[in-house]
Amino acid sequence: MIAGKTGIDQNDPFSVTKLDVGDLQKEPGRLVDEAQSIGLFGGEKLIWVRGAANEKYLVDAVAFLSGASLEAASIIIEAGDLKKGSALRKTVEAARSAAVAIPCYADDGRALNTLIDNELSAEGLGITPAARQALVALIGGDRIASRNEIRKLALYCRGMETIDDHHVTEIIGDASAISVDDAVDAILSGNSNGFLHAMQKITSSKTSVFLVLQACLRQFQILDTMRAEMDEKRLPPAQIMQTLGRHLHFRRKPVIEQALKSWSADAISRETKRLQAAVLQTRQRQILEDSIAMQTLLSTTLQSARRPQA
């Protein structure tokens, strides 16, 4: 929709340039060059970057372009889960030019129930509480996907008065939300089935597997700091969570607290180094990026599963 608002023909290869963030890693100055160059036949250009995170070369390019005059070029950067305060998001939000960062949040329970009511009432259908609960658990990853699943259910149950829970199980696919944090939590919990399910949904949503590897490394670096504080001051994990874990979402705190109990300082240090090495390998051998990241993350998941659980 945003690309359409530019008025640029999306099917014109001379006016639209689509780049993966990996292309910019090979040529850090390419985004600036593309934005400042003139199209072969003149007119406006659209540059569309996908799979972004907080890569320094991308952040530097955006910072430079934010102060430049780009009358003939529009830039769209499609990123993964950028937390508030992350480098790329801060750079865009602080830009002096006409720039905006648009977070896309997953629907919460209230929004999903409203969506269910709107779609089913249009078809004159009711739904039992058990069926509603089962349906809400299976949708929410993407508004369009959620709407399509509900409409499919309504079509399947057309002519009935009420949708029951077995109708939901028979017809609805899993379109629920999944985030990078969910994958990292499955890794720390040693839940290999949960990890594989999360990764399947992440890859199907076109989110880069590298973002999970990066987030996992960042989490182990935080664990390293927490564990060092815990050992030095002889504090229990719960007390460490109250000080160094205040920024974490409440649903993630039990997972991180359990990881602090399960992983020793030496084990955390070894795993952090292994994750750092994997990140380096993905940069050196980009063609194998997904395979290296998946193999490393699955190995970390299995390591977590072997740790003693309280």
N, C-alpha and C positions, 0 to 999 in steps of 0.2 A: 504493500500500500504506500509506504514511504517513497519507494523507488518510482511508483506510478505518479506521485505528486510532483515529481521533478519535470514531468512532461517530456522526458527523453524516451525514445523508442527502445524498449527493452530487448528487441530483436536485432538492433543495429550493432554489429560487432565493432564498428568504427567509433561509436559513441559510448558504448558500455564496456568497461574493463572490470572483469571479476577476478579477484586475487585471493589465494589462500594465504594465511599468515606465514606459511612455510616459504612462499615465494619471496616475501619481504625479508625473511631471515637470510636467504641467499643474496638478495640485493637490498640492503637496508635503505638505500636512497631512492628506491623505485617509486614509493608512494608520492614523495615530493616531486619527482620527475614527471610522473603521470599527471599529477594535479596541476602542474605549471606548464605542461606542454599543450600545444594547440592540435586539435583533431585534424585528421587527414583532409576532411571536407569542411572544416570549421564547425561552428555551432557548439552547443553545450555538451559536456561530458559527464558521465556518471562513473565513479570508481567505487566498487563494492568489495570490501575486505571481509572475509569470513574466517571463523575459528580463532578470533583474537583473544588474548588474555591480558597480561601486563608486560608484554615483551618490551624491553628498553628501547629497541630500535623503532618500534611502532609508537611508543609514547613520545620519543624525541621528535619523530616526524609529525605527529599530531600537534605537539607544542609549537613547532616551527610554522606549520600551516595555519595555526589559529591566529597568528599575527600577520599572515599574508592575505592579499586580496585575491579571492578565488571567484571572480565574477562568472567564469565560464565552466566551472567544475563543481559538482556536488559529490560528497564523500559519505558513504554509509559504512560503518564498521559494526559487524555482527560479532558479538562476544559471548563468552560463556557466563558463568555465575560470578559477576564482579561485585564484590562486597563494597559497601559504602566506605570511601576513603582509599580505595585501590587506585594505583597510579593512573591508569588509563581513564577511569571514570572521573577522577579529580581534574585531570588535564582538560577533558572535554567540557566539564561543568564550569571551569574557570576561563574558558576561551572567550576572547573578546568578540570574535566573529559570530555569525548566526549558527551557533552549535548547541546541541541539546543531547543529553543522555536520557534514554527512555528505558527504565527497568521494566521487565516483564515478569510479574509475580504469578505464581501458580494460584488458582482459585482456592479459597478456603471453603470450609464446610457450608457456610451460609450461602456463598455464591453458587456452589454446586447444587444446593437444595432449591434455590430460586430457579436455576437453569432447568432442573428436572421438572419443577412445577410448571414452568412456562411451556416447555416442549410437550409434556404429557397432557396438559389441559387443552392445548390446541387440538389434540386428537381425541379429547373426551375420555381420557384414561385416568384411572386412579392407581395408586401403588401402595402395597402393604408396608408397614414399618420395617419388617425384615428385608424386604426387597429393596427398599430405599437405602438401608444400611449397606447391603451388599453392593448396590450400584455406586454409591458414593465412594466405596473403597476401591472401585475399579476405574474411576475417572478422575480428571483433575490435572493431568499432565499438560494439556494444551486445550484451549477453549474450543477450537474447531473440532479437534478429535473427540472431545467430550460430547459436544453437540451432536456430532455424527453418530456416536455410539447410542445416545439416547433416542435419536430418530430411528435408528436401526431397530432398537428394542420396541419402539412404538409401532413400527411397521409390522414387526413380527407378531405383536399382540393385538393388531387391529381387529375390531369386532368383539373383543372381550371388554369387560367392565373394569377389571382390576389386574394389575401386574403382580405376580407372586415371585418369591425369591428364586424358584426353579427356572422361571423364564429368564431371569438375569443371568444365571449360571449357564444356561443353554446358549445364549446369543451374544453376550457382551464380552469383548476382548479387553485385555488389560491396557487401559489408557491413563493410568494414574501417574501422578507426578513423581519424578525422581530427580535428585540433585547430586552434585559431586560430593556433598557432605554425607549423603546416604551411602554412597559407595565407600567412602573413607571409614565410616562407622562400621560397615560390614567387614572391612579389612581388619580393623582394630578388634572386632569381636570374634574374629576367626570364623565368621559365617560364610563359608565358600559358596553355598547356594544363594544366599542373599547378595554376595558380591557379584556372582555371574549374572543374576537377574538384573541387578543395578547396571552392570556394564552393558548388557544387551539393550536396555532402555536408553542408556546414554549414547551408544553408538547409533541406534536407530533414530535418535533425535538430532544426529549430525554433530553432536558435541565432541570435541577432540578428546581422545583417550589421554593425551598428554596432560590435559588439565587435571585429571584425576591423579596422575603420577605427581604432578607439581603440588597438588593439595595434600597428598599423602606425605610428601617430603616435608612440607611446611608443618603438618601436624606432628611429625616425629621430632622436628626441631623444637616445637613448643613443649612436647613431652620431655625432651632432653633438659630443657630449662626447669620444668616443674619437678622432675625427678631429682635434679641436682639440689634444688631448694629443699626438697623433702628429705633427702639424705643428710644434707649439711645441718639442717636445724632439727632433724629427727621429728618431723611433723607427720601426722597421718594424711593420707590422700584427700580426705574430706576437707581438711583445713587448707590444703594447697588449692583446692578448687574454689574456696571462698575468696582467695586472694588473686592467684594467677589465672583462675578460670572464670572470672566474672563476666568476661566478654562472650562466653559460649552460650549458645541457645540452651534453654533448660532441658530439652529433649536429648541433647548430646552429652550432657554432664555425666550421667551414669556410665556411659561408654568410655569416656576419657578417664574417669575415676577408676574404673576396672582395669584399664590399660596401665595406669600408674602402679596398680597393685601387681599386675602380671609381668610387666617388663622391667628388668633391672637396668641400672644406668649403663652398664657395659653393653647389654643387648640393644638398648635404644641407640647407643652410639654406633654400634656395628651396622644396625639396620639403616640408620641415617646415611652412613657412608655408602652403603649399597644402593640406596635410592638416588643419592647424588651421582654415583657412577652411571646409573641407568639414565638419568637425565642427560648426562654428557653423551652417552652412546646414542640417544635419540637425536641429538643435535648433529653428531658426526655421521650418522647413517639414517638420514631422514626417511629413506624408502622403507626401513624396517621399524619406524617409530611406533606404530600401533602394536606390533608383535613384541617389541622390547618392553613397552609399558605394560602390556597385559601379562606377560610372563613374570615380570618383576612384582607386580601388584598381587598376582595369584600366589606367588612365593611368600610374600609378606603375610597374606591371609592365612596360609598354612602354618607359618611361624607363630602367628597369634593363636591359632587353634591348639598348638602344642603347649602353650603357656598355662600354668596352673590358674584355674578360675576360682575366685572366692565364693 
